[in-house]
Amino acid sequence: MEQIEPIVIAALATGAPMLLIGPHGTAKSLLLCRLCEALGITWRHYNASLLNYDDLVGYPLPDDHGGLRFVQTPASIWDAQAVFLDEISRCRPDMQNRLFSIIHEKKVQGMPIERLIYRWAAMNPPITADADGQDGDNYTGSEPLDAALADRFSFVVRVPRWHWLSESDREAVISGIDSPLSRETAAALAERIETVRREIDLVTAALGPAVTQYVRLIAEQAAPMELPLSGRRAAMLYRNIIAVHAARLVDSPSAAASDSAWMALENSIPHRAEGKEVPRVRLLLAHKSVWAMASMEKTDPRRLLISERCPVRRAIRAMGLEGLSGTELSAYIADGLAEAPPGARHALAAFVVNSPAAARLNAAVAEQAAELSVMSSVAQSVSIAVLAGGQEHSAWQEIAKVLAALAPDHHETIAITNVLAGLFNEKVIKTPDDVTRVLESWRGVRRLCKGADTQQGSST
């Protein structure tokens, strides 16, 4: 569990609600049970798929004053210091609504649960999240959480899967024995939690303003990825970053704050619990850029990269900044090529391979750009049988019409001819409208590239 240890320790130090997501057999329940045992706290473990309201509060009976009182059972929530809601994604919708106030406010029907500190839950990956099934995520009964419920959990943690573990860790799991916890182990955990709590104040004083700016900027970057962050989530993320960094500093005084911010961000995104795919590579690139910006002077030109939301424009800007590392530049180019539509993607690739910046790219991105640029620079042969009067025939007629209108001696004519023919051959272009979209995309990016050439030439 080393991969998520700082997250878990941060949640223990702050009392922030924590949701664990992972396949069956990844020790989600065992982890939380052992934590409660080590901390020596009173806790309740509920199977949310079978949960009724009476299980939480007890049975209501009229009292002598015309009101209701709850007859508690050994499973009632009132004396609990920790609550673990297992299989929460299989919980009935009406019960999920009743859990809101427990998780967020430590209340039931407006009545405080006086001793409650920790609110934890666990679930299998929702069927709609990364639903290729390659990781065994075919949990038909595991429904995406309501967005409002997911947003109540500060930490939304992906539990390490079997194939993520090292060989030695796998063998330790296979041969491991669930031995009792020693007093020394329990005492060490409690001491570590207290140390992290004291460290949080120091980290807040040192990094609070930078983390505030980071959260504001990352929220802006996450929105175009369809990962909108609520005001509540932004405040949670701020606290999570501070707490995770404090937890890491206790173990390693030289721990990098940027790594702590990424760890907190990746495990604070609620959308995974809602069954939405989280574009990890794009989010990591945004994180790196935003973290750098949070510590930059306001006149640093790299700030423009963070402010630019269009991946293609951002890639072109990045090529003009000599201060970027090859890794950073490659990431921006890869993102631009991935997000650009056909035509625009090929125009960007052609610009990249003919730019001095191409020498700074890593091998994989350079090869990708080169492969895409071949379509515009090499004559394309078309060998497709089309049905007269069909959509593809109409598309080919539109291509012929477009090419006939181009000036034969214009430098763009050959490139446009090759791109339209190549995309028709690959069946990317299937209709006349596709021809128009590809042509407009190509020309739009070529104009951006021409403007970038002019600016870079004048600055040189």
SEDONU-137922 format. One line per 2 residues: their letters; for each residue x, y, z of C-alpha. Coordinates in Angstrom, 1 decimal. Layout:
REM SEDONU-137922
A = X,Y,Z; ...
//
This chain:
REM SEDONU-137922
ME = 0.0,0.0,0.0; 3.0,2.3,-0.2
QI = 1.6,3.9,-3.3; -1.3,5.4,-1.4
EP = 0.2,5.6,2.1; 0.6,9.4,2.2
IV = -3.0,9.8,1.1; -4.3,7.5,3.8
IA = -2.1,9.1,6.5; -3.3,12.6,5.4
AL = -7.0,11.4,5.6; -6.3,10.1,9.1
AT = -4.6,13.3,10.2; -7.4,15.6,8.9
GA = -10.4,13.3,9.4; -11.3,14.0,5.7
PM = -13.8,11.5,4.2; -12.1,8.9,2.0
LL = -13.5,6.7,-0.7; -11.5,3.7,-1.9
IG = -12.1,2.4,-5.4; -10.7,-0.9,-6.6
PH = -11.5,-4.4,-7.8; -12.5,-7.2,-5.4
GT = -9.6,-8.7,-3.6; -7.4,-5.6,-3.3
AK = -7.7,-5.4,0.5; -9.9,-2.3,0.7
SL = -11.9,-3.6,3.6; -8.9,-5.2,5.3
LL = -7.0,-1.9,5.2; -9.8,0.1,6.9
CR = -10.4,-2.7,9.5; -6.7,-2.8,10.4
LC = -6.6,1.0,10.8; -9.5,0.9,13.2
EA = -7.8,-1.9,15.1; -4.5,0.0,15.3
LG = -6.1,3.2,16.4; -8.3,1.4,19.0
IT = -11.4,3.2,18.0; -15.1,2.2,18.0
WR = -16.3,1.7,14.5; -19.2,0.5,12.4
HY = -18.9,-1.6,9.2; -22.0,-1.5,7.0
NA = -22.6,-3.3,3.7; -24.3,-0.4,1.9
SL = -26.0,-2.8,-0.6; -28.0,-4.3,2.2
LN = -28.3,-1.1,4.4; -31.6,0.1,5.8
YD = -32.1,3.3,7.7; -33.0,1.5,10.9
DL = -29.6,-0.2,10.7; -28.0,3.2,11.2
VG = -30.1,5.0,13.7; -32.0,2.1,15.5
YP = -35.7,1.7,15.8; -38.0,4.7,16.4
LP = -40.4,4.5,19.3; -42.8,7.2,20.6
DD = -41.6,8.8,23.8; -43.6,10.2,26.8
HG = -43.6,13.7,25.2; -45.1,12.8,21.9
GL = -41.8,12.7,20.1; -39.7,9.8,18.8
RF = -36.6,8.3,20.3; -34.4,5.7,18.7
VQ = -33.8,2.3,20.4; -30.2,1.7,19.6
TP = -28.8,-1.7,18.6; -25.1,-2.8,18.7
AS = -24.9,-1.8,15.0; -26.3,1.8,15.5
IW = -24.1,4.7,14.4; -24.5,7.0,17.4
DA = -21.4,5.9,19.4; -19.1,5.3,16.4
QA = -15.8,7.1,16.0; -15.4,5.7,12.4
VF = -18.0,4.5,9.9; -17.1,2.3,7.0
LD = -19.7,2.1,4.2; -18.7,-0.9,2.0
EI = -20.1,-1.5,-1.5; -21.5,2.1,-1.5
SR = -21.9,2.0,-5.3; -24.5,-0.8,-4.8
CR = -26.5,1.2,-2.3; -30.2,2.1,-3.1
PD = -30.6,5.7,-4.3; -32.8,6.6,-1.4
MQ = -30.2,5.4,1.1; -27.4,7.2,-0.8
NR = -29.3,10.4,-0.2; -29.4,9.7,3.5
LF = -25.7,9.2,3.6; -24.9,12.8,2.4
SI = -25.1,14.4,5.8; -23.2,11.6,7.6
IH = -20.3,11.9,5.2; -20.3,15.7,4.9
EK = -21.6,16.9,8.3; -21.4,14.0,10.7
KV = -25.1,14.3,11.2; -28.2,12.1,10.9
QG = -31.5,14.0,10.3; -29.8,17.2,11.6
MP = -28.6,15.4,14.8; -24.9,15.4,15.3
IE = -23.0,12.1,15.7; -20.9,13.4,18.6
RL = -18.0,11.0,18.5; -17.7,10.5,14.8
IY = -14.3,11.3,13.3; -13.7,9.2,10.2
RW = -16.1,8.5,7.3; -14.8,5.9,4.9
AA = -16.4,4.0,2.0; -15.3,1.5,-0.6
MN = -16.6,0.4,-4.0; -15.7,-1.5,-7.1
PP = -15.0,0.5,-10.3; -18.3,1.6,-11.9
IT = -19.2,-0.3,-15.0; -19.0,2.8,-17.2
AD = -15.5,3.8,-16.0; -12.7,2.6,-18.3
AD = -15.2,-0.1,-19.4; -12.8,-2.1,-21.7
GQ = -12.8,-4.8,-19.0; -9.1,-5.4,-19.3
DG = -8.5,-4.8,-15.6; -11.4,-7.0,-14.6
DN = -13.7,-4.0,-14.1; -16.9,-5.8,-15.3
YT = -18.9,-5.0,-12.1; -22.4,-4.8,-13.5
GS = -24.0,-4.1,-10.1; -21.5,-1.3,-9.3
EP = -23.3,1.8,-10.3; -21.7,5.3,-10.7
LD = -22.2,7.4,-7.6; -24.4,10.4,-7.7
AA = -22.2,13.5,-8.4; -23.3,15.2,-5.2
LA = -22.4,12.1,-3.1; -19.1,11.6,-4.8
DR = -18.3,15.3,-4.2; -18.7,14.7,-0.4
FS = -15.6,12.5,-0.3; -12.4,14.6,0.0
FV = -10.1,11.7,-1.1; -11.2,9.4,-3.9
VR = -8.4,6.8,-4.0; -7.5,4.2,-6.5
VP = -6.3,1.2,-4.5; -3.3,-0.6,-6.0
RW = -4.3,-3.6,-8.2; -2.5,-6.9,-8.3
HW = -0.7,-6.3,-11.5; 0.6,-3.0,-10.2
LS = 2.6,-4.7,-7.4; 6.2,-5.7,-7.6
ES = 7.1,-9.4,-7.6; 8.2,-9.3,-4.0
DR = 5.0,-7.6,-2.9; 2.9,-10.2,-4.8
EA = 4.8,-13.0,-3.1; 4.4,-11.3,0.3
VI = 0.6,-11.2,-0.3; 0.5,-14.8,-1.3
SG = 2.4,-16.1,1.7; 1.3,-13.4,4.2
ID = -0.4,-14.2,7.5; -2.9,-11.8,9.0
SP = -1.0,-11.5,12.3; -2.3,-9.4,15.2
LS = -1.1,-5.9,15.4; 1.6,-5.2,18.0
RE = 1.3,-2.3,20.5; 4.4,-0.8,19.0
TA = 2.8,-0.7,15.5; -0.3,0.9,16.9
AA = 1.7,3.5,18.9; 3.8,4.3,15.8
LA = 0.8,5.0,13.7; -0.8,7.2,16.3
ER = 2.4,9.1,16.7; 2.8,9.6,13.0
IE = -0.7,11.0,12.7; 0.0,13.5,15.4
TV = 3.3,14.5,13.8; 1.5,15.1,10.5
RR = -1.1,17.3,12.2; 1.6,19.5,13.6
EI = 3.4,19.6,10.2; 0.2,20.8,8.5
DL = 0.4,24.2,10.1; 4.0,24.7,9.0
VT = 3.2,23.6,5.4; 0.2,25.9,5.3
AA = 2.3,28.9,6.4; 5.0,28.1,3.8
LG = 3.0,27.0,0.8; -0.5,28.3,1.3
PA = -0.5,31.1,-1.2; 1.2,29.0,-3.9
VT = -1.2,26.1,-3.4; -4.2,28.5,-3.5
QY = -3.0,29.8,-6.9; -2.3,26.2,-8.1
VR = -5.8,25.0,-7.2; -7.4,28.0,-9.0
LI = -5.4,27.3,-12.1; -5.8,23.6,-12.2
AE = -9.6,24.0,-11.8; -9.5,26.1,-15.0
QA = -7.4,23.5,-16.8; -9.6,20.6,-15.7
AP = -12.9,22.1,-17.0; -12.1,21.5,-20.7
ME = -11.2,17.9,-19.8; -14.8,17.5,-18.6
LP = -13.6,17.4,-15.0; -15.3,20.4,-13.5
LS = -14.4,21.1,-9.9; -17.0,22.6,-7.6
GR = -16.0,25.3,-5.1; -16.3,22.6,-2.4
RA = -13.9,20.4,-4.3; -11.4,23.2,-4.8
AM = -11.3,23.9,-1.1; -10.9,20.1,-0.4
LY = -8.1,19.9,-2.9; -6.3,22.8,-1.2
RN = -6.5,21.0,2.2; -5.6,17.7,0.6
II = -2.4,19.0,-1.0; -1.3,20.6,2.3
AV = -2.0,17.4,4.2; -0.4,15.0,1.7
HA = 2.7,17.1,1.6; 2.9,17.2,5.4
AR = 2.5,13.4,5.4; 5.4,13.0,2.9
LV = 7.6,15.4,4.7; 7.4,13.4,7.9
DS = 8.9,10.5,6.0; 11.2,12.4,3.8
PS = 12.2,16.0,4.6; 13.3,16.6,1.0
AA = 10.0,15.5,-0.5; 9.0,17.7,-3.5
AS = 5.9,19.7,-3.1; 5.0,19.3,-6.8
DS = 4.9,15.5,-6.4; 2.7,15.9,-3.3
AW = 0.3,18.2,-5.3; 0.1,15.6,-8.1
MA = -0.6,12.8,-5.7; -3.3,14.8,-4.0
LE = -4.8,15.9,-7.2; -5.0,12.4,-8.7
NS = -6.6,11.1,-5.6; -9.0,14.0,-5.1
IP = -10.9,13.9,-8.4; -14.4,12.6,-7.7
HR = -15.3,11.9,-11.3; -13.9,8.4,-11.3
AE = -16.5,7.4,-8.7; -19.2,8.9,-11.1
GK = -18.1,6.5,-13.9; -16.2,9.1,-15.9
EV = -12.8,8.5,-17.4; -10.0,10.6,-16.0
PR = -7.5,11.5,-18.8; -4.4,10.9,-16.6
VR = -1.8,12.0,-19.2; -3.5,15.3,-19.9
LL = -4.1,16.0,-16.2; -0.5,15.3,-15.4
LA = 0.6,17.7,-18.2; -1.7,20.4,-16.8
HK = -0.4,19.7,-13.3; 3.2,20.2,-14.3
SV = 2.4,23.4,-16.2; 0.2,24.9,-13.5
WA = 2.7,24.0,-10.7; 5.5,25.7,-12.6
MA = 3.3,28.7,-13.2; 2.4,29.1,-9.6
SM = 6.1,29.8,-8.8; 6.8,31.9,-11.9
EK = 7.2,35.6,-12.2; 4.1,37.2,-13.7
TD = 6.2,38.3,-16.7; 7.5,34.8,-17.5
PR = 6.3,33.8,-21.0; 5.6,30.2,-19.9
RL = 2.5,31.5,-18.1; 1.0,31.9,-21.6
LI = 1.1,28.2,-22.0; -1.0,27.7,-19.0
SE = -3.5,30.3,-20.0; -3.9,28.9,-23.5
RC = -6.7,26.4,-23.6; -6.4,25.3,-27.2
PV = -4.0,22.3,-27.4; -2.8,23.2,-30.9
RR = -2.1,26.8,-30.1; -0.4,25.7,-26.9
AI = 1.8,23.3,-28.8; 2.8,26.0,-31.3
RA = 3.6,28.5,-28.5; 5.7,25.9,-26.7
MG = 7.8,25.4,-29.8; 8.8,29.0,-29.6
LE = 10.0,28.8,-26.0; 13.6,27.8,-25.7
GL = 13.4,27.4,-21.9; 11.2,24.3,-22.0
SG = 12.9,20.9,-21.5; 12.6,18.3,-24.2
TE = 10.2,16.3,-22.0; 7.9,19.3,-21.5
LS = 7.9,20.3,-25.2; 7.2,16.7,-26.2
AY = 4.2,16.6,-23.9; 2.8,19.7,-25.3
IA = 3.3,18.5,-28.9; 1.8,15.1,-28.1
DG = -1.2,16.7,-26.5; -1.7,19.0,-29.6
LA = -1.4,16.1,-32.0; -3.9,14.0,-30.0
EA = -6.5,16.7,-29.6; -6.4,18.2,-33.1
PP = -8.9,16.9,-35.7; -7.9,15.5,-39.1
GA = -6.3,18.1,-41.2; -5.3,20.3,-38.3
RH = -3.3,17.3,-36.9; -1.4,16.9,-40.2
AL = -0.8,20.7,-40.5; 0.7,20.8,-37.0
AA = 2.8,17.7,-37.7; 4.2,19.3,-40.8
FV = 5.1,22.4,-38.9; 6.7,20.4,-36.1
VN = 9.0,18.3,-38.3; 10.2,21.4,-40.2
SP = 10.9,23.4,-37.0; 14.2,23.6,-35.2
AA = 12.2,22.5,-32.1; 11.9,19.0,-33.6
AR = 15.5,18.2,-32.5; 14.4,18.6,-28.8
LN = 11.5,16.1,-29.0; 11.8,12.7,-27.5
AA = 11.9,9.8,-30.0; 8.3,8.7,-29.6
VA = 6.7,12.1,-30.3; 9.2,12.9,-33.0
EQ = 8.3,9.6,-34.8; 4.6,10.3,-34.4
AA = 4.9,13.8,-35.9; 7.0,12.4,-38.8
EL = 4.5,9.7,-39.6; 1.7,12.2,-39.7
SV = 3.7,14.7,-41.8; 4.3,12.1,-44.5
MS = 0.7,12.4,-45.7; 1.2,16.0,-46.7
SV = 4.6,15.7,-48.1; 4.4,12.4,-50.1
AQ = 2.1,11.9,-53.1; -0.9,9.7,-52.1
SV = -2.3,7.0,-54.4; -6.1,6.4,-54.1
SI = -7.4,2.9,-54.9; -10.9,2.7,-53.6
AV = -13.9,1.4,-55.4; -16.9,3.7,-54.9
LA = -20.5,3.4,-55.8; -21.7,6.1,-58.2
GG = -24.1,8.4,-56.5; -23.1,7.3,-53.0
QE = -21.7,9.4,-50.2; -18.1,8.4,-50.9
HS = -18.5,9.2,-54.6; -19.9,12.6,-53.7
AW = -17.0,13.1,-51.3; -14.5,12.4,-54.1
QE = -16.3,14.8,-56.4; -16.0,17.4,-53.7
IA = -12.3,16.8,-53.4; -11.9,17.1,-57.2
KV = -13.9,20.4,-57.1; -11.7,21.8,-54.3
LA = -8.5,20.9,-56.0; -9.6,22.3,-59.3
AL = -10.1,25.7,-57.6; -6.6,25.8,-56.2
AP = -3.8,27.6,-57.9; -1.5,25.0,-59.5
DH = 1.7,26.8,-58.6; 0.7,27.7,-55.0
HE = 3.0,26.1,-52.3; 0.0,24.8,-50.4
TI = -1.7,23.0,-53.3; 0.5,19.9,-53.3
AI = 0.2,19.5,-49.5; -3.6,19.9,-49.5
TN = -3.9,17.5,-52.5; -2.0,14.9,-50.6
VL = -3.9,15.3,-47.3; -7.3,15.1,-48.9
AG = -6.4,12.1,-51.0; -4.7,10.4,-48.1
LF = -7.6,10.9,-45.7; -10.1,9.7,-48.4
NE = -7.9,6.7,-48.9; -8.0,6.0,-45.1
KV = -11.8,6.5,-45.1; -11.6,9.4,-42.7
IK = -13.2,11.5,-45.4; -16.6,9.9,-46.2
TP = -18.9,12.8,-47.1; -18.6,16.2,-48.8
DD = -18.9,17.9,-45.4; -15.8,15.9,-44.2
VT = -13.9,17.5,-47.1; -14.9,21.0,-45.9
RV = -14.0,20.3,-42.3; -10.6,18.8,-43.1
LE = -9.7,21.7,-45.4; -10.8,24.3,-42.9
SW = -8.9,22.6,-40.1; -5.7,22.4,-42.2
RG = -5.9,26.0,-43.3; -6.7,27.2,-39.7
VR = -3.6,25.6,-38.3; -1.4,26.6,-41.2
RL = -2.4,30.3,-40.5; -1.4,29.8,-36.8
CK = 1.9,28.3,-37.9; 2.6,31.1,-40.3
GA = 2.0,33.6,-37.6; 4.3,31.8,-35.2
DT = 7.0,31.7,-37.9; 6.7,35.5,-38.3
QQ = 6.9,36.1,-34.5; 9.8,33.8,-34.0
GS = 11.6,35.3,-36.9; 11.1,38.9,-35.7
ST = 12.2,37.9,-32.1; 15.3,36.3,-33.5
//
